[in-house]
């Protein structure tokens, strides 16, 4: 699996550029909400401390003077995190707990999560889909835009109005924690159940973790929020990997974590 991760670009030398990662570390240190993506850090994180953390958790260069080129993810760190991810799946499956899945990367990661949703459902878990069709206003580079919360194969995502038509986009890319906040509020308003585990990326993990729900998911080297959340105990598991490769490359990861969790169908 380590060789596979490197071969397809999920680990090893990845597509994420060092310059972009450093910009986001600086923005996180300045507590830019676009980079916090739902996390409210307890500590004060400087850019240098973030570089050190990301070197420890992902394998990127720990040298602050290394300012160009592509980031590197240590595949062994990815595997360790995938094993921890699988352990959390096994625990919730054994309990027959409720789970909520969502992604801000539907074009890349939908299949990865959908396979997990199918396996957890088959194991007796309740796959939650609260707030289906509800509107959520998200700030984008084009200004405030209204989106709709939707679920595809049990996985939450947001769509622009009109994209539900045949041939329309699966969903939009977003880092916002607002979709998961909407989903969790709707579940609470309906009297539950509330998720025992939230599985996703970006704001889905950070937003849920900040509200006290156990949350796990993958993160790229330019998304320090999940790793800070893990360091501070807000996020249970953050898996370092490139979140921008082709969708089919993530399917072996689904099989890997389901095998590790004894959930293979």
C-alpha positions as CSV (number, residue, x, y, z in Angstrom):
1,X,0.0,0.0,0.0
2,X,2.9,2.4,0.7
3,X,4.2,1.8,-2.8
4,X,0.7,2.4,-4.2
5,X,0.3,5.7,-2.3
6,X,3.6,7.0,-3.9
7,X,2.9,5.6,-7.3
8,X,-0.5,7.4,-7.7
9,X,0.6,10.6,-6.0
10,X,-1.4,10.3,-2.8
11,X,1.9,10.4,-0.8
12,X,5.6,10.8,-1.7
13,X,6.0,13.9,-3.8
14,X,2.5,15.3,-4.1
15,X,0.9,17.9,-6.3
16,X,0.5,20.5,-3.5
17,X,3.0,23.3,-3.8
18,X,5.1,24.4,-0.9
19,X,4.4,28.1,-1.6
20,X,0.6,27.5,-1.3
21,X,1.1,25.5,1.9
22,X,3.2,28.2,3.5
23,X,0.6,30.9,2.6
24,X,-2.0,28.9,4.3
25,X,0.1,28.3,7.4
26,X,0.6,32.1,7.6
27,X,-3.2,32.6,7.2
28,X,-3.9,30.0,9.9
29,X,-1.4,31.7,12.3
30,X,-3.4,34.9,11.6
31,X,-6.6,33.1,12.4
32,X,-8.1,33.6,8.9
33,X,-11.5,31.8,9.1
34,X,-11.1,30.6,5.5
35,X,-8.2,28.5,6.7
36,X,-9.4,27.7,10.2
37,X,-12.4,26.0,8.5
38,X,-14.4,25.6,11.7
39,X,-11.5,25.0,14.2
40,X,-11.1,27.5,17.1
41,X,-7.6,26.7,18.2
42,X,-6.9,26.8,21.9
43,X,-3.2,27.6,21.4
44,X,-1.4,30.4,19.5
45,X,0.1,28.7,16.5
46,X,3.0,30.6,14.7
47,X,4.0,29.8,11.2
48,X,7.1,28.1,12.4
49,X,5.2,25.9,14.9
50,X,2.8,24.9,12.1
51,X,5.7,23.9,9.8
52,X,7.0,21.8,12.6
53,X,3.6,20.2,13.3
54,X,3.1,19.4,9.6
55,X,6.6,18.0,9.3
56,X,5.8,15.6,12.2
57,X,2.3,14.6,11.1
58,X,2.8,14.7,7.3
59,X,6.4,14.5,6.5
60,X,6.8,17.9,4.8
61,X,10.0,19.8,5.0
62,X,10.7,21.1,8.5
63,X,13.0,23.8,7.1
64,X,11.3,27.3,7.1
65,X,13.7,28.3,4.4
66,X,12.4,25.7,2.0
67,X,9.9,27.9,0.2
68,X,9.4,26.4,-3.2
69,X,8.7,23.1,-5.0
70,X,6.2,20.4,-4.2
71,X,5.4,19.1,-0.7
72,X,6.3,15.6,0.3
73,X,4.1,13.3,2.4
74,X,5.7,10.3,4.2
75,X,3.6,7.2,3.1
76,X,4.3,5.5,6.4
77,X,2.6,8.4,8.2
78,X,-0.3,8.0,5.9
79,X,-0.6,4.3,6.6
80,X,-0.4,4.8,10.4
81,X,-3.2,7.4,10.1
82,X,-5.3,5.1,7.9
83,X,-4.9,2.3,10.5
84,X,-6.1,4.7,13.2
85,X,-9.0,5.7,10.9
86,X,-9.9,2.1,10.5
87,X,-9.9,1.5,14.2
88,X,-12.5,4.2,14.7
89,X,-14.6,2.7,12.0
90,X,-14.4,-0.7,13.7
91,X,-15.5,0.8,17.0
92,X,-18.5,2.5,15.7
93,X,-19.5,-0.6,13.7
94,X,-19.2,-2.8,16.7
95,X,-21.6,-0.4,18.5
96,X,-24.0,-0.1,15.6
97,X,-23.7,3.6,16.1
98,X,-24.9,6.5,14.0
99,X,-22.5,8.1,11.5
100,X,-22.5,11.2,9.4
101,X,-20.4,11.5,6.3
102,X,-19.7,14.6,4.2
103,X,-17.2,16.0,1.8
104,X,-16.0,19.3,0.4
105,X,-14.3,17.4,-2.4
106,X,-17.2,15.5,-4.0
107,X,-15.5,15.2,-7.4
108,X,-12.5,13.5,-5.8
109,X,-13.6,11.8,-2.6
110,X,-17.2,10.9,-3.0
111,X,-16.5,7.3,-3.9
112,X,-14.1,6.9,-1.0
113,X,-16.7,7.9,1.5
114,X,-19.6,6.1,-0.3
115,X,-17.9,2.8,0.1
116,X,-17.4,3.4,3.8
117,X,-21.1,4.4,4.1
118,X,-22.2,1.2,2.4
119,X,-20.1,-0.9,4.7
120,X,-21.1,0.8,7.9
121,X,-24.8,0.5,6.9
122,X,-24.4,-3.2,6.2
123,X,-22.8,-3.5,9.6
124,X,-25.9,-2.1,11.3
125,X,-24.9,1.5,11.6
126,X,-27.4,4.3,10.9
127,X,-26.1,6.6,8.1
128,X,-27.6,10.0,8.9
129,X,-28.8,12.4,6.2
130,X,-30.2,15.4,8.1
131,X,-31.2,18.7,6.5
132,X,-31.5,17.2,3.0
133,X,-32.3,20.0,0.6
134,X,-31.9,22.8,3.1
135,X,-30.3,26.0,2.0
136,X,-26.9,27.1,3.3
137,X,-25.2,30.4,2.4
138,X,-21.5,30.1,1.9
139,X,-19.0,32.8,1.2
140,X,-17.0,32.1,-2.0
141,X,-14.5,34.1,-4.0
142,X,-17.5,35.4,-5.9
143,X,-19.3,36.6,-2.8
144,X,-22.1,35.0,-0.7
145,X,-23.7,32.2,-2.6
146,X,-26.7,30.1,-1.6
147,X,-26.2,26.3,-1.9
148,X,-28.3,23.3,-1.1
149,X,-27.3,20.4,1.2
150,X,-27.6,17.1,-0.6
151,X,-26.7,13.5,0.0
152,X,-25.3,11.1,-2.6
153,X,-25.0,7.5,-1.5
154,X,-25.2,8.6,2.1
155,X,-22.5,11.3,1.7
156,X,-23.3,14.9,2.4
157,X,-22.2,17.6,-0.1
158,X,-23.4,21.0,-1.2
159,X,-24.7,22.0,-4.7
160,X,-25.5,25.2,-6.4
161,X,-29.2,25.8,-7.2
162,X,-30.0,24.2,-10.6
163,X,-27.1,21.7,-10.5
164,X,-29.5,18.8,-9.6
165,X,-30.5,18.5,-13.2
166,X,-29.4,15.4,-15.1
167,X,-25.7,15.9,-16.1
168,X,-25.3,18.6,-13.5
169,X,-22.3,18.8,-11.3
170,X,-22.1,16.3,-8.4
171,X,-21.3,19.1,-6.0
172,X,-19.0,22.0,-5.3
173,X,-15.7,22.2,-3.7
174,X,-15.8,23.9,-0.3
175,X,-13.9,24.2,2.9
176,X,-16.8,25.7,4.9
177,X,-17.9,24.2,8.2
178,X,-21.5,25.6,7.6
179,X,-22.9,22.4,5.9
180,X,-22.0,20.2,8.9
181,X,-23.3,22.7,11.4
182,X,-26.6,22.8,9.5
183,X,-26.7,19.0,9.4
184,X,-26.0,18.6,13.1
185,X,-28.5,21.3,14.1
186,X,-31.2,19.6,12.0
187,X,-30.4,16.3,13.6
188,X,-30.7,17.8,17.0
189,X,-33.9,19.6,16.2
190,X,-35.5,16.4,15.0
191,X,-34.7,14.7,18.3
192,X,-31.7,12.7,17.1
193,X,-30.0,10.4,16.6
194,X,-26.8,12.4,16.7
195,X,-23.7,11.0,15.1
196,X,-21.3,8.9,17.1
197,X,-18.7,9.5,14.4
198,X,-18.4,12.1,11.7
199,X,-16.3,11.1,8.6
200,X,-15.2,13.6,6.0
201,X,-12.8,16.4,5.2
202,X,-12.3,20.1,5.4
203,X,-15.1,21.9,7.3
204,X,-17.1,18.6,7.8
205,X,-14.4,17.3,10.2
206,X,-13.3,20.6,11.7
207,X,-16.8,21.9,12.2
208,X,-18.0,18.7,13.8
209,X,-14.9,18.3,16.0
210,X,-15.2,21.8,17.3
211,X,-18.8,21.0,18.4
212,X,-17.6,18.0,20.4
213,X,-18.3,15.2,17.9
214,X,-15.7,12.6,17.2
215,X,-14.5,13.4,13.7
216,X,-12.0,11.7,11.3
217,X,-10.8,12.3,7.8
218,X,-8.1,13.0,5.3
219,X,-6.3,16.3,4.8
220,X,-3.7,17.7,2.4
221,X,-0.5,19.4,3.4
222,X,-2.1,22.9,2.8
223,X,-4.9,22.2,5.3
224,X,-3.3,22.6,8.7
225,X,-6.6,22.9,10.6
226,X,-7.2,19.2,10.8
227,X,-3.7,18.5,12.1
228,X,-4.0,21.3,14.7
229,X,-7.3,19.9,15.7
230,X,-5.8,16.5,16.1
231,X,-2.9,18.0,18.2
232,X,-5.4,19.8,20.4
233,X,-7.8,16.9,20.7
234,X,-10.6,18.4,18.6
235,X,-10.1,16.0,15.7
236,X,-9.7,12.3,16.4
237,X,-7.8,11.2,13.2
238,X,-6.3,13.3,10.4
239,X,-4.9,11.3,7.5
240,X,-2.2,13.0,5.5
241,X,-2.7,12.6,1.7
242,X,-3.1,14.6,-1.5
243,X,-6.8,15.3,-1.9
244,X,-6.5,16.4,-5.5
245,X,-5.7,13.3,-7.5
246,X,-8.2,11.4,-9.7
247,X,-11.2,10.0,-8.0
248,X,-10.5,6.3,-8.8
249,X,-7.2,6.5,-6.9
250,X,-8.9,6.7,-3.6
251,X,-10.9,3.5,-4.0
252,X,-8.0,1.2,-2.9
253,X,-7.9,3.3,0.3
254,X,-11.6,2.4,1.0
255,X,-10.8,-1.3,0.6
256,X,-7.7,-0.9,2.8
257,X,-9.5,0.7,5.8
258,X,-12.5,-1.6,5.5
259,X,-10.2,-4.6,5.6
260,X,-8.4,-3.2,8.6
261,X,-11.8,-2.6,10.3
262,X,-13.0,-6.1,9.4
263,X,-15.9,-4.5,7.4
264,X,-15.1,-5.8,3.9
265,X,-18.3,-6.8,2.1
